[in-house]
């Protein structure tokens, strides 16, 4: 009987630790997206993916696709706020909202003009910014 409580307490502590780690990861990703522009994110990804370019992968194509995804997500989020339903039935409300959003996305895709994308030149990050990954690795190893 004592071992059951011991294992239950271990399970609860482990679940709490994993939940805390997930919350920290989500907050860090949100902070990164809030403080960094899309062009800077793409430039950073190109810098990190530079070794794959040596292996023959087309990292510029990846950067272009990623920038298009970021821009599309932003525009769809704006469309989603504009498409709300007035029905009281929750299922009908969801279906009306999704169908209105789908129609708006199709219209937006057909009417959006072509744009030229610029990818920032990749530079090595400043030396002081390497402190963050080193600290994360140290914390991870100590666990």
C-alpha positions as CSV (number, residue, x, y, z in Angstrom):
1,X,0.0,0.0,0.0
2,X,2.9,2.4,0.8
3,X,4.4,1.8,-2.6
4,X,1.2,2.8,-4.3
5,X,1.3,6.2,-2.7
6,X,5.0,6.5,-3.4
7,X,4.5,5.7,-7.1
8,X,1.4,8.0,-7.3
9,X,3.4,10.9,-5.8
10,X,6.2,10.2,-8.3
11,X,3.7,10.2,-11.1
12,X,2.2,13.5,-9.9
13,X,5.6,15.2,-9.5
14,X,6.7,13.9,-12.9
15,X,3.5,15.1,-14.6
16,X,3.9,18.6,-12.9
17,X,7.5,18.8,-14.1
18,X,6.6,18.0,-17.7
19,X,3.7,20.4,-17.6
20,X,6.0,23.2,-16.4
21,X,8.5,22.4,-19.1
22,X,5.8,22.6,-21.8
23,X,4.5,25.9,-20.4
24,X,8.0,27.3,-20.5
25,X,8.5,26.2,-24.1
26,X,5.2,27.7,-25.2
27,X,6.0,31.0,-23.4
28,X,9.5,31.1,-25.0
29,X,8.1,30.4,-28.5
30,X,5.5,33.2,-28.0
31,X,8.3,35.6,-26.8
32,X,10.4,34.7,-29.8
33,X,7.5,35.3,-32.2
34,X,6.6,38.6,-30.5
35,X,10.1,40.0,-30.4
36,X,11.4,38.8,-33.8
37,X,10.2,39.8,-37.2
38,X,9.4,37.2,-39.8
39,X,12.3,38.2,-41.9
40,X,14.7,37.8,-39.0
41,X,13.2,34.4,-38.1
42,X,13.8,33.2,-41.7
43,X,17.3,34.6,-41.8
44,X,18.0,32.8,-38.5
45,X,16.6,29.5,-39.9
46,X,18.7,29.9,-43.0
47,X,21.7,30.3,-40.8
48,X,20.9,27.2,-38.8
49,X,20.2,25.2,-41.9
50,X,23.4,26.2,-43.7
51,X,25.0,22.8,-43.1
52,X,22.1,21.2,-45.0
53,X,22.9,23.5,-48.0
54,X,26.3,21.8,-48.1
55,X,24.5,18.4,-48.4
56,X,22.4,19.6,-51.4
57,X,19.1,20.8,-49.8
58,X,17.6,24.0,-51.2
59,X,17.3,26.1,-48.0
60,X,16.2,29.2,-49.9
61,X,13.1,27.4,-51.2
62,X,12.4,26.4,-47.6
63,X,12.7,30.0,-46.5
64,X,10.3,31.2,-49.2
65,X,7.7,28.6,-48.3
66,X,8.1,29.4,-44.6
67,X,7.6,33.1,-45.2
68,X,4.5,32.4,-47.3
69,X,3.1,30.3,-44.5
70,X,3.7,33.0,-41.9
71,X,2.0,35.6,-44.0
72,X,-0.9,33.3,-44.8
73,X,-1.4,32.5,-41.2
74,X,-1.5,36.2,-40.3
75,X,-4.1,37.0,-43.0
76,X,-6.3,34.0,-42.1
77,X,-6.3,35.0,-38.5
78,X,-7.6,38.4,-39.5
79,X,-10.3,36.7,-41.6
80,X,-11.3,34.4,-38.8
81,X,-12.0,37.3,-36.5
82,X,-14.3,38.8,-39.1
83,X,-16.3,35.6,-39.7
84,X,-18.5,35.0,-36.7
85,X,-21.9,33.3,-36.6
86,X,-25.1,34.5,-34.8
87,X,-26.7,31.0,-34.4
88,X,-27.4,29.7,-30.9
89,X,-26.9,26.0,-31.8
90,X,-23.2,25.3,-31.2
91,X,-22.8,22.8,-34.0
92,X,-24.6,25.1,-36.5
93,X,-22.5,28.0,-35.3
94,X,-19.2,26.1,-35.9
95,X,-20.3,24.9,-39.4
96,X,-21.4,28.4,-40.4
97,X,-18.2,29.9,-39.1
98,X,-16.0,27.3,-40.9
99,X,-17.9,27.6,-44.2
100,X,-17.8,31.4,-44.1
101,X,-14.1,31.3,-43.3
102,X,-13.5,28.9,-46.2
103,X,-15.3,31.1,-48.6
104,X,-13.3,34.1,-47.4
105,X,-10.0,32.2,-47.7
106,X,-10.8,31.2,-51.3
107,X,-11.8,34.8,-52.2
108,X,-8.6,36.1,-50.5
109,X,-6.4,33.6,-52.4
110,X,-8.0,34.6,-55.7
111,X,-7.7,38.3,-55.2
112,X,-4.3,38.6,-53.4
113,X,-1.7,40.2,-55.7
114,X,1.7,38.7,-56.3
115,X,4.4,40.1,-54.0
116,X,8.2,40.0,-54.1
117,X,9.8,38.3,-51.1
118,X,13.1,39.5,-49.7
119,X,15.2,37.2,-47.6
120,X,17.6,38.9,-45.3
121,X,21.3,38.0,-45.5
122,X,22.3,35.5,-42.9
123,X,24.8,36.6,-40.4
124,X,26.3,34.8,-37.5
125,X,24.6,35.9,-34.2
126,X,26.5,38.0,-31.8
127,X,28.7,36.2,-29.3
128,X,26.6,37.2,-26.3
129,X,23.5,35.5,-27.8
130,X,25.2,32.1,-27.5
131,X,24.8,32.4,-23.7
132,X,21.1,31.3,-24.0
133,X,21.7,27.9,-25.8
134,X,24.6,27.2,-23.5
135,X,22.6,27.9,-20.4
136,X,19.7,25.7,-21.7
137,X,22.1,22.9,-22.4
138,X,23.6,23.2,-18.9
139,X,20.2,23.2,-17.3
140,X,19.2,20.2,-19.4
141,X,22.3,18.2,-18.5
142,X,21.9,18.9,-14.8
143,X,18.4,17.3,-14.8
